[in-house]
């Protein structure tokens, strides 16, 4: 007869000490009533570093996005500037080749030869280049400016008080603020004799005579 049959020994007791309920998947309560944390679960304190890491990651990604947007904006502006510069260079090159033709038209106009169909063609050409921004400059009496004028002839004159363009030998052309060809001019400066005469006159009209 076995010990279990005569009641000499109690049946073995099996205790389930698993912290996770296999049926519900939740943490079981300990003997004191506190819920036991799952393995690797540090509670609220353990969640704080995770939240901080997420915030840092978000800030880093935001900074990366802002940097990419700034780089793209700068790239787009640079491309636009380059496109405008290439267009202006192409227009300037074409207009430069047309300047001799415009000179011929100007000479024909000065001699009264710009008539008939030739006059219509010249007017159309001048209108077309004007739409591209080409303008001529240079007139008698303009103050001489070495940045926009090229002096081919030089003289002195008592009729001017400063270096002055007295003849326009060839008009200048510009596209917007860019000089395609400087105006070629004859320049006259004040007469060299005017300076001593002016100095003598100012000396004669000086302060009152001493008695």
C-alpha positions as CSV (number, residue, x, y, z in Angstrom):
1,X,0.0,0.0,0.0
2,X,1.4,3.4,-0.9
3,X,1.9,6.2,1.6
4,X,-0.8,8.3,-0.2
5,X,-3.4,5.6,0.4
6,X,-2.8,5.2,4.1
7,X,-2.7,9.0,4.6
8,X,0.8,9.1,6.1
9,X,1.9,11.9,3.7
10,X,0.2,15.0,2.2
11,X,0.0,15.6,-1.5
12,X,2.8,17.8,-2.9
13,X,1.9,21.5,-3.4
14,X,2.9,23.1,-6.6
15,X,3.2,26.9,-6.5
16,X,3.3,29.1,-9.7
17,X,5.9,31.8,-9.0
18,X,5.8,33.3,-12.4
19,X,5.6,37.0,-12.3
20,X,3.6,37.2,-15.6
21,X,0.2,35.6,-15.8
22,X,0.5,33.3,-18.9
23,X,-3.2,33.7,-19.6
24,X,-3.6,37.5,-19.3
25,X,0.0,38.6,-20.0
26,X,-0.2,41.1,-17.2
27,X,2.1,41.3,-14.1
28,X,0.8,39.5,-11.0
29,X,0.4,41.2,-7.7
30,X,2.9,40.2,-5.0
31,X,1.9,39.1,-1.6
32,X,1.9,42.6,-0.3
33,X,-0.6,43.7,-3.0
34,X,2.0,45.5,-5.1
35,X,2.0,44.8,-8.8
36,X,5.3,43.2,-9.8
37,X,7.0,44.8,-12.8
38,X,7.6,42.7,-15.9
39,X,11.2,41.8,-16.6
40,X,13.1,44.9,-17.9
41,X,10.2,47.2,-16.7
42,X,11.6,50.0,-14.4
43,X,8.4,51.8,-13.9
44,X,7.9,55.6,-14.4
45,X,11.5,56.4,-13.6
46,X,12.7,54.2,-16.4
47,X,10.3,55.9,-18.9
48,X,11.9,59.4,-18.3
49,X,15.1,58.7,-20.2
50,X,13.1,57.3,-23.1
51,X,11.0,60.4,-23.3
52,X,14.1,62.6,-23.1
53,X,15.7,60.6,-25.9
54,X,12.6,61.1,-28.1
55,X,12.7,64.8,-27.5
56,X,16.4,65.0,-28.4
57,X,15.8,63.0,-31.5
58,X,12.9,65.3,-32.6
59,X,15.0,68.4,-32.0
60,X,17.9,66.9,-34.0
61,X,15.6,66.0,-37.0
62,X,14.0,69.4,-36.9
63,X,17.4,71.1,-37.0
64,X,18.4,68.8,-40.0
65,X,15.2,69.8,-41.8
66,X,15.8,73.5,-41.2
67,X,19.4,73.2,-42.5
68,X,18.2,71.3,-45.6
69,X,15.6,74.0,-46.3
70,X,18.2,76.8,-45.9
71,X,20.6,75.0,-48.2
72,X,17.9,74.5,-50.9
73,X,16.8,78.1,-50.7
74,X,20.4,79.3,-51.2
75,X,20.9,76.8,-54.1
76,X,17.7,78.1,-55.7
77,X,18.8,81.7,-55.4
78,X,22.2,80.9,-56.8
79,X,20.7,79.1,-59.8
80,X,18.4,82.1,-60.4
81,X,21.3,84.5,-60.3
82,X,23.4,82.4,-62.7
83,X,20.4,82.1,-65.1
84,X,20.0,85.9,-65.1
85,X,23.8,86.4,-65.6
86,X,23.9,84.0,-68.5
87,X,20.9,85.7,-70.2
88,X,22.4,89.1,-69.8
89,X,25.7,87.9,-71.2
90,X,24.0,86.4,-74.2
91,X,22.0,89.5,-74.9
92,X,25.1,91.7,-74.5
93,X,27.0,89.6,-76.9
94,X,24.3,89.9,-79.6
95,X,23.9,93.6,-79.1
96,X,27.6,94.2,-79.3
97,X,27.7,92.6,-82.8
98,X,24.9,94.9,-83.9
99,X,26.6,98.2,-82.8
100,X,28.4,98.7,-86.2
101,X,25.0,98.4,-87.9
102,X,23.5,101.0,-85.6
103,X,26.5,103.2,-86.4
104,X,25.8,103.0,-90.1
105,X,22.2,103.8,-89.5
106,X,23.2,106.8,-87.4
107,X,25.5,108.1,-90.1
108,X,22.9,107.7,-92.8
109,X,20.4,109.6,-90.7
110,X,22.9,112.5,-90.2
111,X,23.4,112.7,-94.0
112,X,19.7,112.6,-94.8
113,X,20.0,109.2,-96.5
114,X,17.7,107.3,-94.2
115,X,14.6,107.2,-96.4
116,X,12.1,104.7,-97.9
117,X,12.2,101.1,-97.0
118,X,15.6,101.4,-95.4
119,X,14.1,103.9,-92.9
120,X,11.4,101.4,-91.9
121,X,13.9,98.6,-91.4
122,X,16.2,100.8,-89.3
123,X,13.3,101.9,-87.1
124,X,12.2,98.3,-86.6
125,X,15.8,97.3,-85.6
126,X,16.2,100.2,-83.2
127,X,12.9,99.4,-81.6
128,X,13.9,95.7,-81.2
129,X,17.2,96.4,-79.6
130,X,15.5,99.0,-77.4
131,X,13.2,96.3,-76.0
132,X,16.3,94.4,-75.0
133,X,17.5,97.3,-72.9
134,X,20.0,98.9,-75.3
135,X,20.2,102.7,-75.1
136,X,22.7,105.2,-76.6
137,X,24.3,108.1,-74.8
138,X,26.6,111.0,-75.4
139,X,25.7,114.6,-76.3
140,X,27.6,117.8,-76.8
141,X,28.0,119.7,-73.6
142,X,28.1,116.6,-71.4
143,X,30.7,116.8,-68.6
144,X,33.6,114.5,-69.4
145,X,33.4,111.2,-67.4
146,X,36.4,108.8,-68.0
147,X,34.2,105.9,-66.8
148,X,31.8,106.3,-69.7
149,X,33.7,108.4,-72.2
150,X,36.8,107.7,-74.3
151,X,38.6,110.9,-75.2
152,X,40.0,110.8,-78.7
153,X,40.7,114.5,-79.1
154,X,41.8,117.1,-76.5
155,X,41.8,120.9,-76.6
156,X,41.5,124.0,-74.4
157,X,38.6,126.5,-74.6
158,X,37.6,129.6,-72.7
159,X,34.0,128.6,-73.2
160,X,34.1,125.7,-70.7
161,X,34.6,125.7,-66.9
162,X,35.4,122.0,-66.6
163,X,36.4,119.2,-68.9
164,X,33.5,119.0,-71.4
165,X,32.5,116.8,-74.4
166,X,32.5,119.3,-77.3
167,X,32.1,116.7,-80.0
168,X,30.6,113.2,-80.1
169,X,32.7,111.2,-82.5
170,X,30.8,107.9,-81.8
171,X,27.9,107.4,-79.5
172,X,28.2,105.1,-76.5
173,X,25.8,102.2,-75.8
174,X,24.8,100.6,-72.5
175,X,22.4,97.8,-71.5
176,X,20.8,98.8,-68.2
177,X,23.9,99.8,-66.1
178,X,26.4,97.9,-68.2
179,X,28.5,99.8,-70.6
180,X,28.8,98.0,-74.0
181,X,30.9,100.7,-75.6
182,X,32.2,103.9,-74.2
183,X,31.2,107.1,-76.1
184,X,34.2,108.4,-78.1
185,X,34.4,112.2,-77.8
186,X,36.5,115.3,-78.2
187,X,37.2,116.9,-74.9
188,X,37.9,120.6,-74.2
189,X,39.3,121.9,-70.9
190,X,39.3,125.4,-69.5
191,X,42.0,127.6,-71.1
192,X,45.4,127.5,-69.4
193,X,45.4,131.3,-69.5
194,X,42.2,131.6,-67.5
195,X,43.8,130.4,-64.2
196,X,46.5,133.2,-64.0
197,X,43.9,135.9,-65.0
198,X,41.5,134.7,-62.4
199,X,44.2,134.7,-59.7
200,X,45.3,138.3,-60.6
201,X,41.7,139.5,-60.6
202,X,41.1,138.0,-57.1
203,X,44.3,139.7,-55.9
204,X,43.2,143.1,-57.2
205,X,39.9,142.8,-55.5
206,X,41.4,141.8,-52.1
207,X,41.0,143.4,-48.7
208,X,40.8,147.2,-48.2
209,X,44.0,149.3,-48.8
210,X,46.0,150.2,-45.7
211,X,46.4,153.9,-45.0
